[in-house]
Each structure stands twice: as C-alpha cells, then as structure tokens.
Amino acid sequence: DAKTTQPPSMDCAEGRAANLPCNHSTISGNEYVYWYRQIHSQGPQYIIHGLKNNETNEMASLIITEDRKSSTLILPHATLRDTAVYYCIVRVSDSNYQLIWGAGTKLIIKP
Amino acid sequence: AAGVIQSPRHLIKEKRETATLKCYPIPRHDTVYWYQQGPGQDPQFLISFYEKMQSDKGSIPDRFSAQQFSDYHSELNMSSLELGDSALYFCASSLWSGHHAEAFFGQGTRLTVV
C-alpha cells in the first residue's frame, strides 16, 4: 500500500468546515483513498473512500486531486464530537490485506 | 443497527496469567479482524478469520492464539501475559474478507496487565 503523509494536528472552530489534507504521491492506479477516524479510546470508524472522483456521504466529502497525489477530507460543519484522530489510508479496494495505520491527524474542534 | 460486540470491555490480569477476549460480529458478517492498540500508538493488525479459517496474520505474538467459531464469533486467547500486552484490543467484522477496508470496529477491550 502506498505511504501517506498527514499533518500531526489541526484545530477548527465549531460550525466551520474542517479540511484535512493527505499526501499520497506514490499511489497506484488501482489504489483507493480511505478515511477513518478514531474518537478517544473508541474503535476506529470508517468515514469514506474514493478512487478518483470526488465523493460525498452523510458524514463527509472527499476531494481527490486530478493527479491523485493528494486528497482532502471535508467535514462541512464540524461539531465538538468530531474531535478525533483522522487516518488516511491508501490501498486496493477488494483486498483482505491488513490495514496499515499511519500517525493520522489529531483534529481538535474548539467552541 | 447491531454493531460489533466485544467482551469484556475492561479486564485486569496479572503477569503470566491468561486472558480470553470475545468478539461477536455484525450479523451475516463472516470475517473478523483483531487489532491491538498500545497507549499512544496506532492500531496494529494481529490476525483475521474468514469462514472460520485464518485469512491473514499480522504481528500476533506466539503467546496469543485466536479462532472463529461456527456462529462466526471469535475469541483471542492470550497466555503468559506481559506488562507490554496492556492495550486496547479491537475486533472488527466485514461482510466478506475482501471488504477489510470497510470493516466495522467494536468498542474494544481494555486489557491491563499488572
């Protein structure tokens, strides 16, 4: 799986959009970008994934650059409950191979 | 909706004791995964099972073993516990093994070895 780089921490004001970047310059053509988050001491939670088109679901939007070397996870209206560590993982979709977790971004939502 | 159930939620054991952690996957999910997360660390994959057979193996110590039963629940058995085994242990499940990336995680078992 391709390596990803994320900032170690970010702050965002409550109610504003939180934009979390991820660099994955060595991504292969068949690798997807997955995002997860882990609220303190809880199990990781799948958020969204995409290949090359932008994706949106009830939790977030995923913007992938045209060259696919980076992506941004957008939480449109951040709440205090969105404070968590956010992980960006790149991997093939239909694979039973283990998830390799990087350091992630600690997102702190401030009132 | 039913989620992944792990038991117990908290467990305190002494060094050299044994521990058994249980995981009940989401109904109709046939694949379970075990992860270990030490304090301040990222989750580390231990082992997974698909249709009661081991499907992938990660950094699981030889002192640990796991299995998946006919009802698809799984148990992680840990023997000769060491202080370094203190961690959060997460179980996850997915509809089939190819959906590892979209697995649903349980709330974890916090194991403290004293």
Interface residues (C-beta under 8 A of the other chain):
Chain A: Y32 Y34 Q38 S41 Q42 G43 P44 Q45 Y46 H49 Y87 I89 R91 S93 D94 S95 N96 Y97 Q98 L99 I100 W101 G102 A103 G104
Chain B: V4 T31 Y33 D42 P43 Q44 F45 S48 Y50 S55 D56 G58 L88 F90 A92 S97 G98 H99 H100 A101 E102 A103 F104 F105 G106 Q107 G108 R110
